[in-house]
Amino acid sequence: MSRKKIIIPIVVLGLVAIVALFWWRTEHGHSNDTTVQLYGNVDIREALLAFNSSEHIADIYVQEGDRVKKGQLLANLHTELLDAQLAEAEATLLAQQQVVAKLEAGSRPEEISKGVAEFNATQAKAKSTRDSYKRIVRLVEKRLASDEDVDNARSLADVAEAQMEAAKQSLALLQAGPRKEDIAVARAELAAREAGLVLAQQQLENANLYAPADGVIRNRILEPGDMAFPSTPVLTLAFIEPVWVRAYLSETVLGQVPLGAKALIYTDSYPDKAYQGWVGYISPTAEFTPKSVQTEELRTRLVYSAKIYACNGQGELRLGMPATVTIELDQSLDETTTNGCGQ
């Protein structure tokens, strides 16, 4: 009986000790004096890829799950209309280039020679009509011509003088060449046509959809034959890098986990494999633990969101995968890192 009295208190004390230890581990996030253990899910960035143009889709060259490289052609649109617009822009540019070249070259020697000949002809005709007029005036004095003959001769002389003056001015214009203002206008029009060609080329290029970074195609939203718009995504691309675990730090360990702190990441898919990682972000504001986070801590505890970036060289960490993170507390600054991988 006395032995039972001794054993019962020992058992009770043992149970109390176990409960106390369980409570302490719960309150401290499964941490001991040197480490803290966090729970979260793998997260990555995604992009909704859309054409920068409106047209029917011609081809999509990737399937869901395909790994793609930055700059890889993923899809394109029908380009019949864009090809015609580009051809038109090239033709109008060529025509305007010829206009500018003609103005800058000025008058050809043959044109100037022709102008000189025309001026000489009108000058000779003006001299001839003027001499005829003088002769008729003398004949009138001798009463061998009428006043009407004088008037006709004077009119012919005046017309010839005017024609000579017009030919003279035309020759001067040919010798001077085009006006600077006309050349400037033609050059400005040429610049506008060049810009139009660049625009047509860019619109044609917009009919192609390229991968903005290395990644994995998560979803084909549209298919060939669908109408594409700049506001309508065609594909969803999951970026390969960076990959991180979104976890939550309690206030009790917040001051012991600096940015850049090294971490080890474990998953249920590869339980015996530890992925190198580092703390890349800690939220400046507290929040209630999200209901989706499955930990043994109280869900109403205020925590700080953190990103623990992971080295995922073999692509084993997938979006949404549950993960456990172990971090050594009180790491010195020279022990922390900003890229973690390869160290």
Order of alpha helices (4+ residues) and beta strands (2+ residues): alpha-beta-beta-beta-beta-alpha-alpha-alpha-alpha-beta-beta-beta-beta-alpha-beta-beta-beta-beta-beta
